[in-house]
Amino acid sequence: MARSAGARLFVAVDLPELVRERLAGWARAAIRGTSVPEVGSGTVRVLDPDSLHLTVCFLGDCPTSELAAIGGAVQASAHPLGELALGAPVWLPAGRPRVLAVEVRDPEGDLNALRGRLVAALGQVVPALDGAGGPRRFRPHITVARMGARGWPKARALPATPSLVFAPQTMALYRSFLAPAGATYQALETVGLTGRSPGP
């Protein structure tokens, strides 16, 4: 039997417009202050504000036949989040960075709790989902720029990030389409994160 076509999926918390705009502006200024060549050189690409998000769980390639079940798991795991805050800038991974990111602080632990519910729900629907149920450490961050194959920072000092606190309103199941100019994302299922009981 032929395998179902695959879809590259991830679940992310959506960011308020102000946070996305401020982060994109900060990233452009931060890149200009490093040894990484300027934006537009082909070496580094600052992400468009509309592309910024906070990934909660990366699923990888999944059969399209499972999209409805995965969307249902996302719906079932949603519950309100408290306030989050932008933290320190960070190059990832540490050894030979490929992305510039900003850490996200979760003082109440709501984001970690949400991820735990999401991973559990996804594991019940499709136990073999890549990355859904593994023990990998969750480090909340927002990627703001991506480096090319030879573009990594030799001078890593970065300016302070914007001091912003925000309460996310929605979470979505996204499908990612890879392309040389950068990935594009399609929201397949969006759920609210306010005014809803966490449940048992």
C-alpha positions in Angstrom: 0.0 0.0 0.0 1.4 3.4 -0.9 2.2 5.8 1.9 0.1 8.9 2.4 1.6 12.2 1.3 3.4 14.0 4.1 3.1 17.5 5.6 5.7 19.3 7.6 3.9 20.4 10.8 4.5 22.3 14.0 2.3 23.8 16.7 3.0 27.4 17.7 1.7 30.1 20.0 0.8 33.2 17.9 2.4 36.5 18.9 0.7 39.9 19.2 1.4 42.3 16.3 3.3 44.7 18.5 5.7 41.9 19.7 6.3 40.7 16.1 7.0 44.3 14.8 9.3 45.2 17.7 11.3 41.9 17.4 11.8 42.3 13.7 13.1 45.8 14.1 15.4 44.7 16.9 16.8 41.8 14.8 17.7 44.1 12.0 19.6 46.5 14.3 21.2 43.5 16.1 22.5 42.0 12.8 24.0 45.4 11.8 26.0 45.4 15.0 27.7 42.0 14.4 30.3 40.6 12.0 27.5 38.9 10.1 27.1 40.5 6.6 24.2 42.9 6.2 20.7 41.7 5.5 20.2 41.1 1.8 23.8 39.7 1.3 22.4 36.1 1.0 24.2 35.2 4.2 21.6 36.2 6.8 17.9 36.6 6.6 15.9 38.5 9.1 12.4 37.0 9.2 9.4 38.9 8.2 7.2 40.0 11.2 4.3 37.9 10.0 6.6 34.8 10.2 7.5 35.2 13.8 6.0 32.7 16.3 6.7 30.7 19.4 7.0 27.0 18.5 5.6 24.7 21.2 6.0 21.4 19.4 7.7 20.5 16.1 6.1 17.4 14.6 8.1 17.0 11.5 6.7 15.2 8.4 3.3 13.6 9.1 0.8 11.8 6.8 -1.8 14.2 5.5 -4.3 11.5 6.4 -3.7 12.3 10.1 -4.3 16.1 9.8 -7.8 16.0 11.2 -6.8 13.9 14.2 -3.8 16.1 14.9 -5.9 19.2 14.7 -8.3 17.7 17.2 -5.5 17.0 19.6 -4.4 20.7 19.3 -8.0 21.8 20.0 -8.2 19.5 23.0 -4.9 20.7 24.6 -5.6 24.4 24.5 -6.0 26.4 27.7 -5.4 30.0 28.8 -1.8 31.2 29.1 -0.6 33.8 31.6 1.8 36.6 30.7 5.0 35.8 29.0 8.0 38.1 28.7 10.9 38.5 26.2 14.2 37.4 27.6 17.8 37.5 26.4 19.0 37.2 22.9 20.7 33.9 22.0 22.6 32.3 19.0 21.4 28.7 18.4 22.8 26.2 18.5 25.6 27.3 20.7 28.5 25.6 18.9 28.0 26.9 15.4 24.9 29.1 15.3 22.5 29.0 12.5 19.7 31.2 14.0 19.4 34.3 16.1 16.6 33.9 18.6 15.1 35.6 21.7 14.3 33.6 24.7 10.8 33.7 26.2 10.3 33.7 30.0 7.3 31.8 31.4 7.1 32.9 35.0 3.9 31.0 35.9 4.9 27.8 34.1 1.8 28.0 31.9 3.6 27.5 28.6 5.4 24.4 29.9 2.0 23.1 31.1 0.5 23.8 27.7 3.2 21.9 26.0 2.8 19.0 28.3 -0.9 18.7 27.5 -0.2 19.1 23.8 2.5 16.4 23.7 0.3 14.0 25.7 -2.7 14.7 23.3 -0.6 14.2 20.2 1.0 11.0 21.6 -2.5 9.5 22.0 -3.5 10.3 18.4 -0.4 9.3 16.6 2.2 7.7 18.9 4.9 7.6 16.2 4.8 11.3 15.4 8.4 12.6 15.0 9.3 14.8 18.0 5.9 14.7 19.6 6.6 12.5 22.5 10.4 12.5 23.0 12.2 13.8 26.1 14.0 16.7 24.3 14.3 19.8 26.5 11.9 22.6 25.8 13.6 26.0 25.5 11.0 28.6 24.6 12.3 31.1 22.1 11.4 33.1 19.0 13.6 32.7 16.0 14.1 36.2 14.4 16.9 35.5 11.8 18.4 32.6 10.0 22.0 32.2 8.8 23.1 30.9 5.4 25.5 27.9 5.1 28.6 30.1 5.7 26.9 32.9 7.7 27.6 32.5 11.4 28.7 35.3 13.9 32.3 35.7 14.9 31.4 38.7 17.2 28.4 37.5 19.2 27.6 40.6 21.4 24.0 41.6 21.0 22.0 44.6 22.2 19.3 44.2 24.8 16.0 42.9 23.6 12.8 44.9 23.8 11.3 44.8 27.3 7.9 43.4 26.4 5.3 41.4 28.4 2.4 39.8 26.5 -0.5 37.3 26.9 -0.9 35.1 23.8 -4.4 34.8 22.5 -4.2 31.9 20.0 -2.3 28.8 19.2 -2.2 27.1 15.8 -1.2 23.9 13.9 0.9 25.1 11.1 2.1 23.5 7.9 5.5 24.6 6.7 6.5 24.9 3.0 10.3 25.0 2.5 11.7 27.1 -0.3 15.1 28.7 -1.1 13.7 32.2 -0.3 12.6 31.0 3.1 9.7 28.9 4.6 6.1 29.9 4.4 3.5 28.8 6.9 -0.2 27.9 6.6 -2.4 27.7 9.6 -4.5 24.5 9.5 -6.2 24.8 12.9 -6.3 27.8 15.2 -7.6 27.7 18.8 -8.1 30.4 21.4 -6.0 30.5 24.6 -8.3 32.8 26.7 -11.4 32.2 28.7 -11.2 28.4 28.6 -10.9 26.0 31.4 -7.8 23.8 31.5 -9.8 20.7 32.4 -8.5 17.7 34.3 
